[in-house]
Amino acid sequence: NKLVLLDFTGSDWCGWCVLLDREVFSKPQFKEYASKNLVLVEVDFPKMKYVSAATRAQNERLAIKYQIQAFPTIIVLNHDGQMVGELGYMQGGPDAFIAVLEKLRKG
């Protein structure tokens, strides 16, 4: 009964994506919360790192499906696969991010 968090990122070129990773995703508090409440999926569009053709095609299909216009975009799905939220970079570190996810989780 976990939320699915799709992280659409440009991990090696998008400044806001790097900040989101540094300020939220890499923090122990978020990692602990995620391990109990989330299924994390990184949908990466790097410019310097190698990505296989199959992964690149899969990522493109997901970006089209969820109409991704900018990075980072975080799509949150419920356990039925229905979209329940869309987030981006936000200030406040893991506390602010987790608070928003909790609101989405509780409906």
C-alpha positions in Angstrom: 0.0 0.0 0.0 2.9 2.4 -0.9 2.9 5.4 -3.1 5.0 5.2 -6.3 7.2 8.2 -6.8 8.4 8.7 -10.4 11.3 11.1 -10.4 11.8 12.7 -13.8 15.3 14.1 -13.7 18.2 15.2 -15.7 20.7 14.0 -13.1 23.9 15.3 -14.7 22.8 18.6 -16.1 19.6 19.9 -14.3 20.6 22.2 -11.4 17.2 21.9 -9.6 17.3 18.1 -10.0 20.8 18.1 -8.3 19.5 20.3 -5.5 16.4 18.1 -5.0 18.6 15.1 -4.7 21.1 16.8 -2.4 18.6 18.5 -0.1 15.9 15.8 0.0 16.4 12.4 -1.6 19.9 11.8 -0.2 19.0 12.7 3.4 18.6 9.9 6.0 15.2 11.2 7.1 13.8 10.9 3.5 15.5 7.5 2.9 13.9 6.1 6.1 10.4 7.5 5.1 10.8 6.2 1.6 11.7 2.7 2.7 8.4 2.5 4.6 6.0 4.4 2.4 7.3 4.7 -1.2 8.4 2.8 -4.3 11.1 5.0 -5.8 11.5 5.1 -9.6 14.1 7.4 -11.2 13.3 8.3 -14.8 16.6 9.9 -15.8 17.4 11.9 -18.9 21.2 12.5 -18.6 23.3 14.2 -21.1 26.7 12.7 -20.1 25.9 9.3 -18.7 25.2 6.3 -20.8 21.7 5.0 -20.9 20.7 2.0 -23.0 18.4 2.4 -25.9 15.7 0.3 -24.2 15.9 2.4 -21.0 15.9 5.7 -23.0 12.8 4.5 -25.0 11.0 3.5 -21.8 11.8 6.9 -20.1 10.5 8.7 -23.2 7.2 6.8 -23.1 6.8 7.6 -19.4 7.5 11.3 -20.1 4.9 11.4 -22.9 2.4 9.5 -20.8 2.7 12.0 -17.9 3.2 15.1 -20.1 6.5 16.0 -18.5 7.4 19.6 -19.5 10.3 20.4 -17.1 12.8 18.8 -14.7 12.6 17.9 -12.0 9.0 16.7 -12.1 7.9 14.2 -9.5 4.7 12.2 -10.3 3.1 10.4 -7.4 0.9 7.4 -8.0 -1.3 5.5 -5.6 -1.2 1.8 -5.2 -3.7 1.4 -8.1 -1.4 3.4 -10.4 -3.6 6.5 -10.5 -1.8 9.9 -10.4 -2.5 11.6 -7.0 0.1 14.4 -7.2 2.7 16.2 -9.2 5.6 17.9 -7.4 8.8 19.7 -8.3 11.7 21.2 -6.4 10.6 22.8 -3.2 12.5 24.5 -0.3 12.4 23.1 3.2 14.3 19.9 2.8 13.0 16.5 3.6 10.4 17.8 6.2 8.6 19.9 3.6 8.7 17.2 1.0 7.5 14.4 3.3 4.7 16.6 4.6 3.3 17.0 1.1 3.7 13.2 0.4 1.8 12.5 3.7 -1.1 14.7 2.5 -1.2 12.7 -0.8 -0.9 9.4 1.0 -3.8 10.1 3.3 -5.9 11.4 0.5 
